[in-house]
Every structure is written in C-alpha cells, then in structure tokens.
C-alpha cells in the first residue's frame, strides 16, 4: 500500500468530533467566531447546528460525516493549497471533501471575507 492510500485511510477514520475543536480554536485564535465557523460548515455540508451536534456526539468518522452531507454544488470552486496539497487535484473524493473543509476553515482564520469564502 502506498503513502497516498495510507493518508486517505487515515483521514477517512478520523472523527469529526476530534477535529472540530481544532477548527474552532484556530478560527477563534484569529479573531473569528464560532458562528462563522458553523456558517462555513453548513455552507459546505448542509448540516445545521442540531445535526452537526448530533454528529459530534455520535463521534462519526469523516467518511460517515461526508456520506451524510449534502455537499454544496459550488464546492468544486474551492481551490488552492492546504496541508501541502492542491485541493482541486486530490483524486480521492473523501480526502478532497475533507480538504475542502480544511481550506474553508483556513480562509476563515486568515480573515477572508465570508462572501468570498461562501463562493
């Protein structure tokens, strides 16, 4: 098994509940709000506050998280580099979706305007 497959499997098995506090800490450290983070997550996945909280409590993996999501039709407009990967070139669909979320959180933390983030 090559490194890409290992990486994809590791991402699939990570829980949203384990990563969410890191997203929140990152955006709050940069002066953004929990509400803005939730707006970004809802834009990408369709999950409202109640559903997102259920998924956190259920400790779903990213694989299950994105299986249940209704990905925004404009998600393909998310481009750029995150964690050393160009998101539009990632071949594994799940890994690409997780990196979409990472990229949106990164843009939020960097102070990008919401109108630009929510393409």
ChimeraX attribute file (.defattr): number of C-alpha atoms within 10 A of each C-alpha:
attribute: neighborCount
match mode: 1-to-1
recipient: residues
	/A:1	5
	/A:2	6
	/A:3	8
	/A:4	11
	/A:5	11
	/A:6	11
	/A:7	11
	/A:8	16
	/A:9	14
	/A:10	12
	/A:11	17
	/A:12	19
	/A:13	13
	/A:14	15
	/A:15	19
	/A:16	23
	/A:17	18
	/A:18	13
	/A:19	13
	/A:20	13
	/A:21	10
	/A:22	11
	/A:23	19
	/A:24	19
	/A:25	15
	/A:26	18
	/A:27	21
	/A:28	16
	/A:29	11
	/A:30	12
	/A:31	13
	/A:32	17
	/A:33	16
	/A:34	14
	/A:35	11
	/A:36	16
	/A:37	21
	/A:38	17
	/A:39	18
	/A:40	19
	/A:41	18
	/A:42	19
	/A:43	21
	/A:44	22
	/A:45	21
	/A:46	17
	/A:47	21
	/A:48	13
	/A:49	13
	/A:50	8
	/A:51	12
	/A:52	19
	/A:53	13
	/A:54	12
	/A:55	18
	/A:56	17
	/A:57	11
	/A:58	12
	/A:59	16
	/A:60	18
	/A:61	19
	/A:62	22
	/A:63	19
	/A:64	16
	/A:65	20
	/A:66	19
	/A:67	12
	/A:68	13
	/A:69	13
	/A:70	13
	/A:71	17
	/A:72	14
	/A:73	9
	/A:74	11
	/A:75	16
	/A:76	14
	/A:77	12
	/A:78	18
	/A:79	15
	/A:80	13
	/A:81	13
	/A:82	16
	/A:83	9
	/A:84	7
	/A:85	12
	/A:86	13
	/A:87	23
	/A:88	15
	/A:89	11
	/A:90	13
	/A:91	11
	/A:92	11
	/A:93	11
	/A:94	20
	/A:95	19
	/A:96	19
	/A:97	22
	/A:98	18
	/A:99	23
	/A:100	22
	/A:101	19
	/A:102	17
	/A:103	20
	/A:104	23
	/A:105	21
	/A:106	17
	/A:107	17
	/A:108	25
	/A:109	21
	/A:110	14
	/A:111	13
	/A:112	12
	/A:113	10
	/A:114	14
	/A:115	7
	/A:116	9
	/A:117	17
	/A:118	16
	/A:119	12
